[in-house]
Amino acid sequence: MKDIVLVANGDLRESANIVCWPAQKAMEQRLMEVVAAKGRTITRGHPEKPQGHGFIGSQREGMDVFAGIDPDAPLIVAEAVWQYSHHILAGLYHHRGPILTLANWSGQWPGLVGMLNLNGSLTKAGVAYSSIWSENFDDPFFEAALDEWLDTGKITHETDHVTPCPDIALPAGDAAIVKGIVDSLLREKTIMGVFDEGCMGMHNAIIPDELLLPMGIFKERLSQSALYYAATQVPDEEARAVYDWYLAKGLTFHLGDNHEEDLTEAQVLDQCRMYIAAVRIADEYGCEAIGIQYQQGLKDLLPASDLVEGTLNSSERPDVTGPNGVIRKGEPITHFNEVDECAGLDGLLINRLHKALGQPVENTLHDLRWGGPDESGSTDAYVWVFLISGAVPAEHNEGGWAGSQSFRQPPMYFPNGGGTLQGVAKPGEIVWSRIFVEGGALHMDIGRGQAISLPEEETQRRLDATTPQWPIMHAVLTGVDRDQMMARHKANHIQLAYATSAEEADRAMMTKAALAKELGMTVSFCGVTPA
């Protein structure tokens, strides 16, 4: 049997690779010990670098690494950090040996998030792979799965929580809502504004145009350079008015004087300029939803876009005037974080559907960052940590704007700082979903759950174990356990919307499933049985 080759994919930002390397190295050493005990050998497919880490750091480097790897060798992609999937997609696409994506069950760095993005990208690309995750690589679930892969080159996970969507007989009023949305999209069309595609190598987050066109949805490809220029043209008094609006609403800014380490007032004012510019560009081009890539490009020019994104997704947001007056007053301008077009399509549909159903329209994506038992003992449920740097509307946070805070983004990711829209998600009934591409077609997984409250010390423990500057949701998913979720989910992101009651959430879920199916998607219920 051939030796197993291990590759470790990383960030494009060297600062992140260096900071996160110790966690990755410790995980690899533990994995090698476990595999050695089973009589197999792991060889790294690329060496550690003089820069102080052992990650693949670019697409070209990934191609060069795979050129030296036996294409028939068993291959493990081991991830304890966020990674740019396109760095290794070319090599994995042509690899003939069995592929295993593997992550440590830890919230410290977004390794689970990175693995899920890679899985979604491989699914879209039609590349066969297996996947596994573990906290210490010694639990029975991991042991059995690893043994299966070593013996057969594949892992079969249990996914009996998934039910294909049947034909749904909606009540007449809800059926009319679905028909009205579909007819409107086909007759009037709509536009998703995309400020540069392909954020952080997320191949899975790009929907081919030909899958959107039959639904009446079209992309307006916009440039981040245009957003930057428009932001620089916003007068100081307009930016100051947005900042004053935040202060009047009670948003707490944690400010300092050091640009490299602190959130400064100047950074926030630049974010206010970006918000105004984004609203005006969306209006100018007639975009129903927009997505700002930010990460590569704008990060060298402007503070982070996260406060901007969360504000856009809020119904209660500062007024921005255009040629015809205030632009969409009292309504969100749906924003899809990191230009995840699957999330953008989902958010656009949620906004229309929930408005028609009389349900909260504010929605967002989150990362599936981590999860575990409540160590305070307040609940026996498995509680997920959903966490994302941007896009969270203030309405999702306990206390709204007054219950939210803005912290400086971590310097290793965001050199020009910028404030977050941090808060703890309010308790309530949620509908979750994910649109993804598989087999050249659009699919939607959909399910139910609750955002719950945890004691303050447990919330803080979870924030400290992840990224405390970011907004968090304590989520309990209906009928889906940890391993089922990880085995099935085809993305790093999950879309979330609230409903006013359990009954209304069930109604929204069923109506949304019918809408997606009517638009041509393959829909599956996860953890719930359709009525």
C-alpha positions as CSV (number, residue, x, y, z in Angstrom):
1,M,0.0,0.0,0.0
2,K,1.2,3.5,-0.9
3,D,2.2,6.0,1.8
4,I,-0.4,8.6,2.6
5,V,0.4,12.1,1.4
6,L,-0.7,15.0,3.6
7,V,-1.2,18.6,2.3
8,A,-2.0,21.6,4.4
9,N,-3.7,24.5,2.6
10,G,-3.7,27.9,4.0
11,D,-4.6,31.6,3.6
12,L,-3.3,34.0,1.0
13,R,-2.5,36.4,3.9
14,E,0.9,35.4,5.3
15,S,0.1,37.1,8.6
16,A,-2.7,34.6,9.2
17,N,-0.6,31.6,8.1
18,I,2.1,32.5,10.6
19,V,-0.2,33.1,13.5
20,C,-2.2,29.9,12.9
21,W,0.7,27.5,12.1
22,P,1.2,26.2,15.7
23,A,-2.3,24.9,15.9
24,Q,-2.0,23.2,12.5
25,K,1.4,21.7,13.3
26,A,0.1,20.2,16.6
27,M,-2.9,18.7,14.8
28,E,-0.7,17.2,12.1
29,Q,1.6,15.6,14.6
30,R,-1.3,14.1,16.5
31,L,-2.8,12.7,13.2
32,M,0.5,11.2,12.2
33,E,0.7,9.4,15.6
34,V,-2.8,8.0,15.2
35,V,-2.1,6.8,11.6
36,A,1.3,5.3,12.6
37,A,-0.4,3.2,15.3
38,K,-2.5,1.7,12.5
39,G,0.6,0.6,10.6
40,R,0.5,3.4,8.0
41,T,2.8,6.3,7.2
42,I,1.9,9.9,6.4
43,T,4.4,12.0,4.4
44,R,4.0,15.7,4.0
45,G,3.6,16.7,0.4
46,H,5.4,19.9,0.9
47,P,7.9,21.2,3.5
48,E,7.7,23.8,6.2
49,K,8.9,27.2,4.9
50,P,11.5,29.6,6.3
51,Q,8.7,32.1,6.7
52,G,7.5,30.1,9.7
53,H,4.7,27.9,8.5
54,G,4.0,24.9,6.4
55,F,0.9,26.0,4.4
56,I,0.3,26.2,0.7
57,G,-0.2,29.9,0.2
58,S,-1.3,30.4,-3.4
59,Q,-2.9,28.7,-6.4
60,R,0.4,28.5,-8.3
61,E,2.1,27.0,-5.3
62,G,-0.6,24.5,-5.0
63,M,-0.2,23.5,-8.6
64,D,3.5,23.1,-8.2
65,V,3.1,21.0,-5.0
66,F,0.7,18.6,-6.7
67,A,3.0,18.3,-9.7
68,G,5.3,16.4,-7.4
69,I,2.7,14.2,-5.7
70,D,1.9,10.7,-7.0
71,P,-1.5,11.2,-8.5
72,D,-2.6,7.7,-7.3
73,A,-1.5,8.2,-3.7
74,P,-4.0,8.3,-0.8
75,L,-4.2,12.0,0.1
76,I,-5.3,13.8,3.2
77,V,-6.1,17.5,3.2
78,A,-5.7,18.3,6.9
79,E,-7.1,21.7,8.1
80,A,-7.0,23.4,11.4
81,V,-7.4,26.9,9.8
82,W,-9.3,28.8,7.2
83,Q,-8.0,28.0,3.8
84,Y,-8.4,29.3,0.2
85,S,-9.9,26.3,-1.6
86,H,-8.7,27.4,-5.1
87,H,-5.1,27.0,-3.9
88,I,-5.5,23.2,-4.2
89,L,-8.6,22.7,-6.3
90,A,-6.5,22.2,-9.5
91,G,-4.4,19.5,-7.9
92,L,-7.4,17.7,-6.3
93,Y,-9.4,17.9,-9.5
94,H,-6.9,15.7,-11.3
95,H,-5.9,13.5,-8.4
96,R,-6.8,9.9,-8.9
97,G,-6.1,8.4,-5.5
98,P,-8.6,8.6,-2.6
99,I,-9.0,12.0,-1.0
100,L,-9.8,12.6,2.6
101,T,-10.6,16.1,3.9
102,L,-10.0,16.3,7.7
103,A,-10.4,18.9,10.4
104,N,-9.9,19.2,14.1
105,W,-13.1,19.9,16.1
106,S,-11.9,23.2,17.5
107,G,-13.2,26.8,17.4
108,Q,-9.8,28.4,17.8
109,W,-9.3,29.0,14.1
110,P,-11.9,28.4,11.4
111,G,-10.5,24.9,10.4
112,L,-14.0,23.4,10.3
113,V,-15.2,26.3,8.2
114,G,-12.3,25.8,5.8
115,M,-12.9,22.1,5.4
116,L,-16.6,22.7,4.7
117,N,-15.8,25.3,2.1
118,L,-13.4,22.8,0.4
119,N,-16.0,20.1,0.6
120,G,-18.6,22.4,-1.1
121,S,-16.0,23.4,-3.7
122,L,-15.1,19.8,-4.5
123,T,-18.9,18.9,-4.6
124,K,-19.5,21.6,-7.2
125,A,-16.4,20.5,-9.2
126,G,-17.6,16.9,-9.2
127,V,-14.5,15.6,-7.3
128,A,-15.1,12.5,-5.2
129,Y,-13.8,12.8,-1.6
130,S,-14.4,11.6,1.9
131,S,-14.5,13.7,5.0
132,I,-14.0,13.3,8.8
133,W,-13.5,15.5,11.9
134,S,-12.5,15.0,15.5
135,E,-11.5,16.8,18.6
136,N,-8.7,14.5,19.7
137,F,-8.6,11.8,16.9
138,D,-9.4,9.1,19.5
139,D,-13.2,8.9,19.6
140,P,-15.0,5.8,18.3
141,F,-16.7,7.8,15.5
142,F,-13.4,9.0,14.1
143,E,-11.6,5.7,14.6
144,A,-14.2,3.8,12.7
145,A,-14.3,6.3,9.8
146,L,-10.6,6.5,9.5
147,D,-10.3,2.6,9.5
148,E,-12.9,2.6,6.7
149,W,-11.0,5.1,4.6
150,L,-7.7,3.3,5.1
151,D,-9.3,0.0,4.1
152,T,-11.5,1.1,1.2
153,G,-10.6,4.7,0.3
154,K,-14.0,6.1,1.2
155,I,-16.2,6.9,4.2
156,T,-19.9,6.4,4.2
157,H,-21.7,8.7,6.7
158,E,-25.2,8.3,8.0
159,T,-27.5,10.9,6.3
160,D,-31.0,9.4,7.0
161,H,-32.0,12.8,8.4
162,V,-32.3,14.0,4.8
163,T,-35.7,13.7,3.0
164,P,-36.3,14.7,-0.6
165,C,-38.9,17.4,-0.9
166,P,-42.2,15.9,-2.1
167,D,-44.9,17.8,-4.0
168,I,-46.2,20.3,-1.4
169,A,-49.9,21.1,-1.2
170,L,-49.7,24.6,0.3
171,P,-52.8,26.5,1.5
172,A,-54.3,28.6,-1.2
173,G,-52.9,31.8,0.1
174,D,-49.3,30.6,0.4
175,A,-49.5,28.9,-3.0
176,A,-50.6,32.3,-4.4
177,I,-47.5,33.9,-2.7
178,V,-45.2,31.4,-4.3
179,K,-46.8,32.0,-7.7
180,G,-46.6,35.7,-7.3
181,I,-42.9,35.7,-6.5
182,V,-42.1,33.3,-9.4
183,D,-44.2,35.3,-11.9
184,S,-42.6,38.6,-10.8
185,L,-39.1,37.2,-11.2
186,L,-39.8,35.8,-14.6
187,R,-41.7,38.9,-15.8
188,E,-39.8,41.8,-14.3
189,K,-36.4,40.1,-13.6
190,T,-34.0,41.1,-10.8
191,I,-30.3,41.8,-10.3
192,M,-27.7,40.6,-7.9
193,G,-24.8,43.1,-7.7
194,V,-21.5,41.3,-7.4
195,F,-18.5,43.4,-6.3
196,D,-15.8,41.0,-7.7
197,E,-16.4,37.3,-7.6
198,G,-14.4,34.5,-6.0
199,C,-13.8,35.8,-2.5
200,M,-11.0,33.9,-0.7
201,G,-11.0,31.1,-3.3
202,M,-14.6,30.0,-2.5
203,H,-15.3,28.1,-5.7
204,N,-18.6,26.8,-4.2
205,A,-19.8,30.4,-3.7
206,I,-20.0,31.2,-7.5
207,I,-23.3,30.3,-9.2
208,P,-22.9,29.8,-13.0
209,D,-25.0,32.4,-14.7
210,E,-26.9,29.7,-16.7
211,L,-28.3,28.4,-13.4
212,L,-29.7,31.8,-12.5
213,L,-31.0,32.9,-15.8
214,P,-34.0,30.5,-16.0
215,M,-35.2,32.0,-12.6
216,G,-35.1,35.6,-14.0
217,I,-32.1,36.5,-11.8
218,F,-29.1,38.2,-13.4
219,K,-25.7,39.4,-12.2
220,E,-24.5,42.9,-12.4
221,R,-20.7,42.5,-12.2
222,L,-19.4,45.5,-10.3
223,S,-15.9,46.5,-9.3
224,Q,-14.6,47.0,-5.8
225,S,-12.5,49.8,-7.3
226,A,-15.7,51.6,-8.2
227,L,-16.9,51.1,-4.6
228,Y,-13.6,52.5,-3.3
229,Y,-13.8,55.6,-5.5
230,A,-17.5,56.2,-4.6
231,A,-16.6,55.9,-0.9
232,T,-13.9,58.6,-1.3
233,Q,-16.4,60.9,-2.8
234,V,-18.9,60.9,0.1
235,P,-18.7,64.2,1.9
236,D,-17.5,64.3,5.5
237,E,-20.8,65.6,6.8
238,E,-22.7,62.7,5.3
239,A,-20.4,60.1,6.8
240,R,-20.6,62.0,10.2
241,A,-24.4,61.9,10.0
242,V,-24.4,58.0,9.7
243,Y,-21.9,57.8,12.6
244,D,-24.1,60.0,14.7
245,W,-27.1,57.8,13.8
246,Y,-25.3,54.8,15.2
247,L,-24.5,56.6,18.4
248,A,-28.1,57.8,18.8
249,K,-29.3,54.2,18.4
250,G,-26.9,53.1,21.2
251,L,-24.3,51.1,19.2
252,T,-21.2,51.0,21.4
253,F,-17.9,51.6,19.6
254,H,-14.7,50.4,21.4
255,L,-12.4,53.0,20.1
256,G,-8.6,53.7,20.5
257,D,-5.9,55.8,18.9
258,N,-3.6,53.2,17.3
259,H,-4.6,52.4,13.7
260,E,-2.7,49.2,13.6
261,E,-4.3,47.7,16.7
262,D,-7.4,49.7,17.6
263,L,-10.7,50.6,16.1
264,T,-10.4,54.3,15.4
265,E,-13.1,56.9,14.7
266,A,-11.5,57.5,11.3
267,Q,-11.9,53.8,10.4
268,V,-15.6,54.0,11.4
269,L,-16.2,57.1,9.3
270,D,-14.6,55.4,6.3
271,Q,-17.1,52.5,6.9
272,C,-19.9,55.1,7.0
273,R,-18.7,56.3,3.6
274,M,-18.6,52.8,2.2
275,Y,-22.2,52.2,3.4
276,I,-23.5,55.3,1.7
277,A,-21.6,54.5,-1.5
278,A,-22.9,50.9,-1.5
279,V,-26.5,52.0,-1.1
280,R,-26.2,54.5,-3.9
281,I,-24.5,52.0,-6.3
282,A,-27.2,49.4,-5.5
283,D,-29.8,52.0,-6.4
284,E,-28.0,53.2,-9.5
285,Y,-27.7,49.7,-11.0
286,G,-31.1,48.5,-9.7
287,C,-29.6,45.7,-7.6
288,E,-32.1,43.9,-5.3
289,A,-29.1,42.4,-3.5
290,I,-25.4,43.1,-3.4
291,G,-22.2,41.3,-2.2
292,I,-18.9,42.9,-1.4
293,Q,-15.9,40.7,-1.6
294,Y,-13.7,43.0,0.4
295,Q,-11.0,40.5,1.5
296,Q,-8.4,40.8,-1.2
297,G,-8.2,44.3,-2.7
298,L,-10.3,46.5,-0.6
299,K,-8.4,45.3,2.6
300,D,-5.4,47.4,1.4
301,L,-7.5,50.5,0.8
302,L,-10.4,50.7,3.3
303,P,-11.4,49.4,6.7
304,A,-13.4,46.1,6.8
305,S,-16.9,46.1,5.2
306,D,-18.6,44.2,8.1
307,L,-20.4,47.0,9.8
308,V,-21.5,48.1,6.3
309,E,-22.9,44.7,5.5
310,G,-24.8,44.3,8.8
311,T,-26.3,47.7,8.4
312,L,-27.4,46.9,4.8
313,N,-29.2,43.8,6.1
314,S,-31.0,45.8,8.8
315,S,-34.5,47.2,8.2
316,E,-33.7,50.0,10.7
317,R,-30.7,51.7,9.1
318,P,-29.4,55.2,8.4
319,D,-31.2,57.0,5.5
320,V,-29.2,57.4,2.3
321,T,-30.6,59.8,-0.3
322,G,-30.4,59.3,-4.1
323,P,-31.9,61.2,-7.1
324,N,-35.4,60.2,-6.1
325,G,-35.2,60.7,-2.3
326,V,-34.4,58.2,0.4
327,I,-33.3,54.9,-1.0
328,R,-35.5,51.9,0.2
329,K,-36.4,53.6,3.4
330,G,-37.2,51.1,6.2
331,E,-36.1,48.1,4.1
332,P,-32.9,46.0,4.0
333,I,-30.7,46.0,1.0
334,T,-29.9,42.3,1.1
335,H,-26.1,41.8,1.4
336,F,-24.3,38.5,0.9
337,N,-21.1,38.4,2.9
338,E,-17.9,37.4,1.0
339,V,-19.8,37.5,-2.3
340,D,-21.3,34.1,-1.5
341,E,-23.8,34.1,-4.4
342,C,-25.6,31.0,-3.0
343,A,-26.3,33.0,0.2
344,G,-27.2,36.0,-2.0
345,L,-29.8,34.0,-3.9
346,D,-31.2,32.6,-0.6
347,G,-31.3,36.0,1.0
348,L,-33.1,37.5,-1.9
349,L,-35.8,34.8,-1.8
350,I,-36.1,35.1,2.0
351,N,-36.6,38.8,1.8
352,R,-39.4,38.5,-0.8
353,L,-41.1,35.5,0.9
354,H,-41.0,36.7,4.5
355,K,-42.3,40.1,3.5
356,A,-45.3,38.4,1.8
357,L,-45.8,36.1,4.8
358,G,-45.6,39.0,7.3
359,Q,-42.5,37.5,8.9
360,P,-39.2,39.2,9.8
361,V,-37.3,39.9,6.5
362,E,-33.9,40.4,8.1
363,N,-31.6,37.5,7.3
364,T,-27.9,36.6,7.2
365,L,-25.4,33.9,6.6
366,H,-23.2,32.6,9.4
367,D,-20.2,30.3,9.4
368,L,-20.6,26.9,10.9
369,R,-17.7,27.7,13.2
370,W,-17.9,25.0,15.9
371,G,-20.2,23.5,18.5
372,G,-20.5,21.5,21.7
373,P,-22.4,20.9,24.9
374,D,-23.4,23.8,27.1
375,E,-20.7,23.6,29.9
376,S,-22.9,25.7,32.2
377,G,-25.5,22.9,32.2
378,S,-28.4,25.2,31.3
379,T,-29.5,22.9,28.4
380,D,-28.8,19.3,27.4
381,A,-29.1,20.2,23.7
382,Y,-26.1,20.2,21.4
383,V,-25.4,23.9,20.8
384,W,-23.8,25.2,17.6
385,V,-21.6,28.3,17.5
386,F,-22.7,30.2,14.4
387,L,-20.3,33.1,13.9
388,I,-19.5,35.5,11.0
389,S,-17.5,38.6,10.7
390,G,-20.1,40.6,8.7
391,A,-23.7,40.7,7.4
392,V,-25.6,40.2,10.7
393,P,-28.5,42.6,10.9
394,A,-28.9,44.5,14.2
395,E,-32.4,43.0,14.5
396,H,-30.9,39.6,15.1
397,N,-28.9,40.8,18.1
398,E,-30.4,40.9,21.6
399,G,-31.3,44.5,22.2
400,G,-31.0,45.5,18.5
401,W,-28.6,48.4,17.9
402,A,-28.5,49.3,21.6
403,G,-27.5,45.7,22.4
404,S,-24.7,45.6,19.8
405,Q,-21.1,46.6,19.9
406,S,-18.4,47.3,17.4
407,F,-14.8,46.0,17.9
408,R,-11.8,46.3,15.7
409,Q,-11.3,43.5,13.3
410,P,-8.3,41.2,14.0
411,P,-5.2,42.8,12.5
412,M,-3.9,39.5,11.0
413,Y,-7.0,39.5,8.6
414,F,-7.8,43.2,8.4
415,P,-4.8,45.5,8.2
416,N,-7.0,48.6,8.0
417,G,-9.2,47.7,10.9
418,G,-12.9,48.6,10.8
419,G,-15.6,47.8,13.2
420,T,-17.8,44.7,13.5
421,L,-21.5,44.5,14.4
422,Q,-21.0,42.2,17.4
423,G,-23.8,40.9,19.5
424,V,-25.5,37.8,20.8
425,A,-28.4,36.5,18.6
426,K,-31.7,36.8,20.3
427,P,-33.7,33.6,21.2
428,G,-36.3,32.6,18.7
429,E,-37.5,30.2,16.1
430,I,-35.3,30.0,13.0
431,V,-35.4,28.6,9.5
432,W,-32.0,27.6,8.2
433,S,-31.1,26.7,4.6
434,R,-28.2,26.4,2.2
435,I,-28.2,26.6,-1.6
436,F,-25.4,24.8,-3.3
437,V,-24.3,23.6,-6.7
438,E,-23.9,19.9,-7.4
439,G,-24.0,18.0,-10.7
440,G,-24.4,21.2,-12.6
441,A,-27.7,22.1,-10.8
442,L,-28.9,24.1,-7.9
443,H,-29.9,22.4,-4.7
444,M,-31.4,23.6,-1.4
445,D,-31.2,22.0,2.0
446,I,-33.6,23.4,4.5
447,G,-34.5,22.8,8.1
448,R,-35.6,24.2,11.4
449,G,-34.2,25.1,14.8
450,Q,-34.0,27.7,17.6
451,A,-31.6,30.4,18.6
452,I,-31.3,30.0,22.3
453,S,-29.9,32.1,25.2
454,L,-27.0,30.8,27.3
455,P,-25.7,32.1,30.5
456,E,-23.3,35.1,30.1
457,E,-20.2,33.1,31.2
458,E,-21.0,30.3,28.7
459,T,-21.4,32.8,25.9
460,Q,-18.1,34.4,26.8
461,R,-16.4,31.0,26.9
462,R,-17.6,30.3,23.4
463,L,-16.6,33.7,22.2
464,D,-13.1,33.4,23.7
465,A,-12.7,30.0,22.1
466,T,-13.4,31.5,18.6
467,T,-13.3,35.2,17.6
468,P,-14.9,37.4,20.3
469,Q,-15.1,40.5,18.0
470,W,-17.7,38.7,15.9
471,P,-21.5,38.3,16.3
472,I,-22.6,34.9,17.7
473,M,-25.7,32.7,17.5
474,H,-26.3,29.8,19.9
475,A,-28.2,27.5,17.6
476,V,-30.0,24.2,18.2
477,L,-31.0,22.4,15.0
478,T,-34.1,20.3,14.9
479,G,-33.4,16.6,14.2
480,V,-29.8,17.0,13.0
481,D,-26.9,16.0,15.2
482,R,-23.3,17.2,14.8
483,D,-22.0,14.4,12.6
484,Q,-25.1,14.4,10.3
485,M,-24.7,18.1,9.8
486,M,-21.0,17.9,8.9
487,A,-21.5,14.9,6.7
488,R,-24.2,16.5,4.6
489,H,-23.5,20.3,4.5
490,K,-21.9,21.5,1.3
491,A,-20.7,24.9,2.4
492,N,-18.9,26.9,5.1
493,H,-22.0,29.2,5.3
494,I,-25.6,28.6,6.6
495,Q,-28.5,31.0,5.9
496,L,-30.7,32.0,8.8
497,A,-34.0,33.8,9.3
498,Y,-36.3,34.3,12.2
499,A,-40.0,33.7,12.5
500,T,-42.5,35.0,15.1
501,S,-43.5,31.5,16.3
502,A,-42.9,27.8,15.7
503,E,-46.0,27.6,13.6
504,E,-45.0,30.5,11.4
505,A,-41.4,29.1,11.1
506,D,-42.9,25.8,9.9
507,R,-45.1,27.7,7.5
508,A,-42.1,29.8,6.2
509,M,-40.0,26.6,5.8
510,M,-42.7,24.8,3.8
511,T,-43.4,27.8,1.6
512,K,-39.8,28.5,0.9
513,A,-39.2,24.8,0.0
514,A,-42.1,25.1,-2.5
515,L,-40.7,28.3,-3.9
516,A,-37.3,26.9,-4.4
517,K,-38.7,23.8,-6.0
518,E,-40.9,25.9,-8.3
519,L,-37.8,27.8,-9.4
520,G,-36.1,24.5,-10.4
521,M,-34.0,23.6,-7.4
522,T,-33.7,20.2,-6.0
523,V,-34.9,20.6,-2.4
524,S,-34.2,18.4,0.6
525,F,-35.5,18.7,4.2
526,C,-32.9,18.0,6.9
527,G,-34.0,16.8,10.3
528,V,-37.7,17.5,9.7
529,T,-40.4,15.5,8.0
530,P,-42.5,17.6,5.6
531,A,-46.1,17.8,6.6
